[in-house]
Amino acid sequence: MIFEADSFRGDWYGFLTNQAGHAYLVGFPAAWATAHIVGNPILALCIIVAVYMAVWEVIAQHGDDWKDSAEDTLHVALGSAVALTMWGYTDWGLWPYLLQGLLLSAGVIARKASRE
């Protein structure tokens, strides 16, 4: 199945594209929709994380790999935080962008190192 849990051990490119997809193909539109409905950015972020974790990671993927589920959910949350900041719902400044970049970089470096 294309949507099986996968932490992309040893595959830095797979990791990078997968987590960027979680952030910007899931978190970004979820933030737009949720923030417009609830109006409060913190509540919107909490709803996004809870719904994503429950519906996708637990129900759809059966929580097979909790570390991968937590990492995927974190990237969804960061993508949502970037969107909420970009659209002016928050005053979090550059922090969501920096955290997203840091986590993506760390994941790429770890997977490149595991291949050597």
TAGITA-V211733 format. One record per residue. N is the residue number from 1. RES is the residue in one letter. PHI is phi in whole degrees, -180 to 180 (999 if undefined). PSI is psi in radians with two decimals (none if undefined). D_LAST is the distance of its C-alpha to the last C-alpha in whole Angstrom. Layout:
n: (N & N)
res: (RES & RES)
phi: (PHI & PHI)
psi: (PSI & PSI)
d_last: (D_LAST & D_LAST)
//
This chain:
n: (1 & 2 & 3 & 4 & 5 & 6 & 7 & 8 & 9 & 10 & 11 & 12 & 13 & 14 & 15 & 16 & 17 & 18 & 19 & 20 & 21 & 22 & 23 & 24 & 25 & 26 & 27 & 28 & 29 & 30 & 31 & 32 & 33 & 34 & 35 & 36 & 37 & 38 & 39 & 40 & 41 & 42 & 43 & 44 & 45 & 46 & 47 & 48 & 49 & 50 & 51 & 52 & 53 & 54 & 55 & 56 & 57 & 58 & 59 & 60 & 61 & 62 & 63 & 64 & 65 & 66 & 67 & 68 & 69 & 70 & 71 & 72 & 73 & 74 & 75 & 76 & 77 & 78 & 79 & 80 & 81 & 82 & 83 & 84 & 85 & 86 & 87 & 88 & 89 & 90 & 91 & 92 & 93 & 94 & 95 & 96 & 97 & 98 & 99 & 100 & 101 & 102 & 103 & 104 & 105 & 106 & 107 & 108 & 109 & 110 & 111 & 112 & 113 & 114 & 115 & 116)
res: (M & I & F & E & A & D & S & F & R & G & D & W & Y & G & F & L & T & N & Q & A & G & H & A & Y & L & V & G & F & P & A & A & W & A & T & A & H & I & V & G & N & P & I & L & A & L & C & I & I & V & A & V & Y & M & A & V & W & E & V & I & A & Q & H & G & D & D & W & K & D & S & A & E & D & T & L & H & V & A & L & G & S & A & V & A & L & T & M & W & G & Y & T & D & W & G & L & W & P & Y & L & L & Q & G & L & L & L & S & A & G & V & I & A & R & K & A & S & R & E)
phi: (999 & -67 & -105 & -73 & -60 & -154 & -94 & 57 & -61 & 79 & -122 & -65 & -70 & -61 & -60 & -60 & -70 & -64 & -73 & -64 & -64 & -59 & -69 & -106 & -99 & -112 & -63 & -63 & -67 & -64 & -65 & -59 & -67 & -70 & -63 & -68 & -82 & -94 & 80 & -101 & -65 & -68 & -63 & -60 & -63 & -63 & -64 & -58 & -62 & -64 & -68 & -60 & -61 & -69 & -75 & -89 & -70 & -91 & -76 & -72 & -104 & 62 & 58 & -63 & -133 & -64 & -68 & -64 & -62 & -65 & -67 & -60 & -65 & -62 & -69 & -61 & -63 & -68 & -62 & -66 & -64 & -61 & -63 & -62 & -72 & -60 & -87 & 83 & -74 & -133 & -119 & -76 & 63 & -87 & -56 & -61 & -65 & -65 & -63 & -60 & -62 & -64 & -67 & -64 & -63 & -61 & -65 & -65 & -61 & -63 & -76 & -68 & -66 & -72 & -84 & -85)
psi: (2.41 & -0.43 & 0.49 & 2.64 & 2.33 & 2.16 & 0.03 & 0.81 & 2.19 & 0.01 & 1.49 & -0.65 & -0.72 & -0.76 & -0.88 & -0.85 & -0.62 & -0.86 & -0.59 & -0.63 & -0.75 & -0.76 & -0.85 & -0.27 & -0.33 & -1.03 & -0.72 & -0.97 & -0.54 & -0.69 & -0.76 & -0.88 & -0.81 & -0.74 & -0.64 & -0.52 & -0.88 & -0.43 & -0.43 & 2.10 & -0.64 & -0.78 & -0.72 & -0.80 & -0.74 & -0.73 & -0.80 & -0.85 & -0.82 & -0.79 & -0.79 & -0.86 & -0.82 & -0.88 & -0.83 & -1.00 & -0.65 & -0.93 & -0.92 & -0.74 & 0.06 & 0.30 & 0.63 & -0.60 & 1.67 & -0.54 & -0.77 & -0.71 & -0.75 & -0.73 & -0.76 & -0.78 & -0.67 & -0.73 & -0.61 & -0.78 & -0.74 & -0.67 & -0.69 & -0.73 & -0.69 & -0.80 & -0.80 & -0.64 & -0.80 & -0.68 & 0.08 & 0.23 & -0.38 & 2.95 & 0.72 & -0.05 & -2.41 & -0.06 & -0.81 & -0.68 & -0.80 & -0.76 & -0.75 & -0.83 & -0.73 & -0.82 & -0.69 & -0.77 & -0.79 & -0.73 & -0.71 & -0.83 & -0.76 & -0.69 & -0.56 & -0.70 & -0.61 & -0.27 & -0.32 & none)
d_last: (28 & 27 & 27 & 26 & 24 & 20 & 18 & 15 & 12 & 9 & 12 & 12 & 15 & 17 & 17 & 18 & 21 & 22 & 22 & 24 & 26 & 27 & 28 & 30 & 31 & 32 & 32 & 34 & 37 & 37 & 38 & 41 & 42 & 42 & 43 & 46 & 48 & 47 & 47 & 46 & 42 & 41 & 43 & 41 & 38 & 39 & 40 & 37 & 35 & 37 & 38 & 34 & 33 & 36 & 36 & 33 & 30 & 33 & 36 & 34 & 30 & 32 & 30 & 27 & 24 & 26 & 23 & 22 & 26 & 26 & 23 & 25 & 28 & 27 & 26 & 29 & 31 & 29 & 30 & 34 & 34 & 33 & 36 & 38 & 38 & 38 & 41 & 43 & 43 & 41 & 41 & 38 & 37 & 33 & 32 & 31 & 29 & 27 & 26 & 25 & 23 & 22 & 21 & 19 & 17 & 16 & 15 & 13 & 11 & 10 & 9 & 7 & 5 & 6 & 4 & 0)
//
